[in-house]
Amino acid sequence: MAKNAIVIGSGFAGLSAASFLAKAGWDVIVLEKHDSPGGRARQLKESGFTFDRGPSWYWMPDIFERYFHQFGKQTSDYYSLKRLDPSYRIYKNDGSMDIPADFTELKKLFESIEPGSSKQLEKFISEAAFKYKTAMDKFVFKPGQSIAEFLDPDIMKALFRLDLFNSVKTHVRKYFKNPRIRELLEFPVLFLGAMPDQIPSLYTLMNYADIVGGTWYPAGGIFSVVDAMYQLAIELGVKFLFSENVTSIKSSSSYIQKIITDKNEYEAEVVIGTADYHFIENNLLEENDRTYSEKYWDKRMMAPSCLLYYVGLNKKLKNISHHSLFFDTSFDQHALEIYKQPGWPSDPLFYVSASSVSDDSVAPEGCENLFFLVPVAAGLSGDSESMREKYFRMIIARMEKHTNQNIEGAIIYKKSFAQTDFIQEYNAYKGNAYGLANTLLQTAILKPSSRSKKLYNLFYAGQLTVPGPGVPPALISGEIAANEALKLFQ
Ligand SMILES: Cc1cc2nc3c(=O)[nH]c(=O)nc-3n(C[C@H](O)[C@H](O)[C@H](O)COP(=O)(O)OP(=O)(O)OC[C@H]3O[C@@H](n4cnc5c(N)ncnc54)[C@H](O)[C@@H]3O)c2cc1C
């Protein structure tokens, strides 16, 4: 008889874990509290606009290709991709800068800002390429259960070049003097949920992902990837039960016996929890079954939460880019207000995705689809309507000033999303948006474990365990958890 598994949650990690188990011949049921798959990447369709609710950057196309390849498929079987050029635009107080997709063009841009920096960029990227390749081959797919996983002669040889004990900030400063170039190269690590001085320089591999791997756009938005993974899971025989909220997990003799939802009870040989790790531990498991204490969680450094706005305009904007970073206020001050002295930011940096610049299908004809993201500290309270409105007015005014046009008067749809929504919709610990920060002390074996230390048949995947936050890592974490389960139960 086929083995059976329950996967809790149908975000990228849940879709991935379920598909790998189904490929191995298991009967798999996914229990999802929402009425559609995708988790943080679900779709919002309103007033003719189609928004991606969360992720908007498609980086590391190799990881997505690798994922589908393992099932005998390719991404193009499900969705089409185009590389964006410019990759993104950065607004500063004194103007904007487009980051070209082409490396030769980028070198020219660097040279125009800091003479000699194009040669430095070549060296910097060659180191970043080495780190990316080594991380993919030797680190990222490891379950993080023991230090022995990393006692590999190739890792030992590469230890010096991997530069684990320096920060991204120190590393970038070794190569470049100009603050604008430094900021540009430090930006990608913000995806990892901490500041460049807290992230090990190994993660300049993200610069390789940015500059060489490129910024891509799947037609229809990031939800096309969710849909592709969901279709694939169905082809593999995975059964999805939507609008089914898991409310508790009962165990006996260190094994899970029952998964209880608001509708039913289930039994399974293996359970893979991909909902928020802290929530599963502290709200679904009985006290004796928890690996980590509340104190442990409280000491973790969370990636930021965010204020989000989904906005539909009744006109097209002039001269805007698909991805725009508004770095026109103090980076250091905003970082302080997120990490060191958490509080509502005084004048935050923000990001805007205008997917309708690349895709006519996501807005009615002649209209623009805008998604605004303002990073804020995890665990803040007070995201009232008036607080949300205050920040919206602040950022819309800055966008209007920099792009020199009226935006507010053209709004025909607007919805906000903040910490309390992250908690309510995703059971997110401290309202986190992207899990745990990837600091050195929260990497690999130092992350919450991909296997429960108390319950033999419970595994974890998702952005709070290995390898970390982001869509590509979530796909990988599902694969890791499924492989761990297969190792022990197949
Ligand atoms: C605003 C935002 C922007 C982002 N931008 C990017 C980006 O541009 N690029 C990128 O690569 N990454 C980005 N990320 C990060 C990326 O989206 C996440 O790391 C990834 O989607 C996490 O997937 P997951 O499967 O771990 O978690 P989730 O997507 O949260 O999935 C967990 C699932 O579990 C379900 N669940 C929770 N509790 C229960 C329960 N009790 N019973 C049943 N089901 C339950 C939830 O409904 C959800 O569907 C962004 C994230 C956010 C929030």
The ligand as an SDF file (V2000), in Angstrom:
LIG
                    3D

 53 58  0  0  0  0  0  0  0  0999 V2000
    5.0020   41.2510    0.4080 C   0  0  0  0  0  0  0  0  0  0  0  0
    5.9900   40.1800    0.0900 C   0  0  0  0  0  0  0  0  0  0  0  0
    6.8550   40.3690   -0.9630 C   0  0  0  0  0  0  0  0  0  0  0  0
    7.7690   39.3750   -1.2890 C   0  0  0  0  0  0  0  0  0  0  0  0
    8.5640   39.5390   -2.3790 N   0  0  0  0  0  0  0  0  0  0  0  0
    9.3200   38.5110   -2.8200 C   0  0  0  0  0  0  0  0  0  0  0  0
    9.9210   38.5630   -4.1020 C   0  0  0  0  0  0  0  0  0  0  0  0
    9.7510   39.5450   -4.8230 O   0  0  0  0  0  0  0  0  0  0  0  0
   10.6600   37.4960   -4.5170 N   0  0  0  0  0  0  0  0  0  0  0  0
   10.8250   36.3920   -3.7310 C   0  0  0  0  0  0  0  0  0  0  0  0
   11.5140   35.4450   -4.1430 O   0  0  0  0  0  0  0  0  0  0  0  0
   10.2310   36.3020   -2.5100 N   0  0  0  0  0  0  0  0  0  0  0  0
    9.4710   37.3190   -2.0600 C   0  0  0  0  0  0  0  0  0  0  0  0
    8.7870   37.2310   -0.8770 N   0  0  0  0  0  0  0  0  0  0  0  0
    8.9920   36.0520   -0.0270 C   0  0  0  0  0  0  0  0  0  0  0  0
    8.2020   34.8560   -0.5370 C   0  0  0  0  0  0  0  0  0  0  0  0
    6.9550   35.2640   -1.0050 O   0  0  0  0  0  0  0  0  0  0  0  0
    8.0110   33.8550    0.5990 C   0  0  0  0  0  0  0  0  0  0  0  0
    9.2730   33.5560    1.1920 O   0  0  0  0  0  0  0  0  0  0  0  0
    7.3630   32.5560    0.1370 C   0  0  0  0  0  0  0  0  0  0  0  0
    6.2310   32.8110   -0.6530 O   0  0  0  0  0  0  0  0  0  0  0  0
    7.0110   31.7400    1.3680 C   0  0  0  0  0  0  0  0  0  0  0  0
    6.3870   30.5460    1.0000 O   0  0  0  0  0  0  0  0  0  0  0  0
    5.9670   29.5040    2.1190 P   0  0  0  0  0  0  0  0  0  0  0  0
    5.3630   28.3440    1.4170 O   0  0  0  0  0  0  0  0  0  0  0  0
    7.1080   29.2660    3.0290 O   0  0  0  0  0  0  0  0  0  0  0  0
    4.8750   30.2620    3.0380 O   0  0  0  0  0  0  0  0  0  0  0  0
    3.4080   30.7980    2.7520 P   0  0  0  0  0  0  0  0  0  0  0  0
    3.3090   31.3630    1.3990 O   0  0  0  0  0  0  0  0  0  0  0  0
    3.0520   31.6690    3.8830 O   0  0  0  0  0  0  0  0  0  0  0  0
    2.5090   29.4760    2.8010 O   0  0  0  0  0  0  0  0  0  0  0  0
    2.0380   28.9370    4.0130 C   0  0  0  0  0  0  0  0  0  0  0  0
    0.6180   28.4590    3.7890 C   0  0  0  0  0  0  0  0  0  0  0  0
    0.1350   27.8530    4.9850 O   0  0  0  0  0  0  0  0  0  0  0  0
   -1.2480   28.2110    5.1290 C   0  0  0  0  0  0  0  0  0  0  0  0
   -1.6310   28.0630    6.5250 N   0  0  0  0  0  0  0  0  0  0  0  0
   -1.2510   28.8200    7.5790 C   0  0  0  0  0  0  0  0  0  0  0  0
   -1.8330   28.3670    8.7010 N   0  0  0  0  0  0  0  0  0  0  0  0
   -2.5990   27.3000    8.3590 C   0  0  0  0  0  0  0  0  0  0  0  0
   -3.4540   26.4150    9.0790 C   0  0  0  0  0  0  0  0  0  0  0  0
   -3.6240   26.5090   10.4100 N   0  0  0  0  0  0  0  0  0  0  0  0
   -4.1080   25.4370    8.3980 N   0  0  0  0  0  0  0  0  0  0  0  0
   -3.9500   25.3190    7.0490 C   0  0  0  0  0  0  0  0  0  0  0  0
   -3.1530   26.1400    6.3190 N   0  0  0  0  0  0  0  0  0  0  0  0
   -2.4750   27.1080    6.9640 C   0  0  0  0  0  0  0  0  0  0  0  0
   -1.2800   29.6480    4.6510 C   0  0  0  0  0  0  0  0  0  0  0  0
   -2.5980   30.0350    4.3090 O   0  0  0  0  0  0  0  0  0  0  0  0
   -0.3590   29.5840    3.4390 C   0  0  0  0  0  0  0  0  0  0  0  0
   -1.0590   29.2450    2.2650 O   0  0  0  0  0  0  0  0  0  0  0  0
    7.8480   38.1870   -0.5170 C   0  0  0  0  0  0  0  0  0  0  0  0
    6.9820   38.0090    0.5570 C   0  0  0  0  0  0  0  0  0  0  0  0
    6.0470   38.9920    0.8480 C   0  0  0  0  0  0  0  0  0  0  0  0
    5.0940   38.7570    1.9740 C   0  0  0  0  0  0  0  0  0  0  0  0
  1  2  1  0
  2  3  1  0
  2 52  2  0
  3  4  2  0
  4  5  1  0
  4 50  1  0
  5  6  2  0
  6  7  1  0
  6 13  1  0
  7  8  2  0
  7  9  1  0
  9 10  1  0
 10 11  2  0
 10 12  1  0
 12 13  2  0
 13 14  1  0
 14 15  1  0
 14 50  1  0
 15 16  1  0
 16 17  1  0
 16 18  1  0
 18 19  1  0
 18 20  1  0
 20 21  1  0
 20 22  1  0
 22 23  1  0
 23 24  1  0
 24 25  2  0
 24 26  1  0
 24 27  1  0
 27 28  1  0
 28 29  2  0
 28 30  1  0
 28 31  1  0
 31 32  1  0
 32 33  1  0
 33 34  1  0
 33 48  1  0
 34 35  1  0
 35 36  1  0
 35 46  1  0
 36 37  1  0
 36 45  1  0
 37 38  2  0
 38 39  1  0
 39 40  1  0
 39 45  2  0
 40 41  1  0
 40 42  2  0
 42 43  1  0
 43 44  2  0
 44 45  1  0
 46 47  1  0
 46 48  1  0
 48 49  1  0
 50 51  2  0
 51 52  1  0
 52 53  1  0
M  END
$$$$
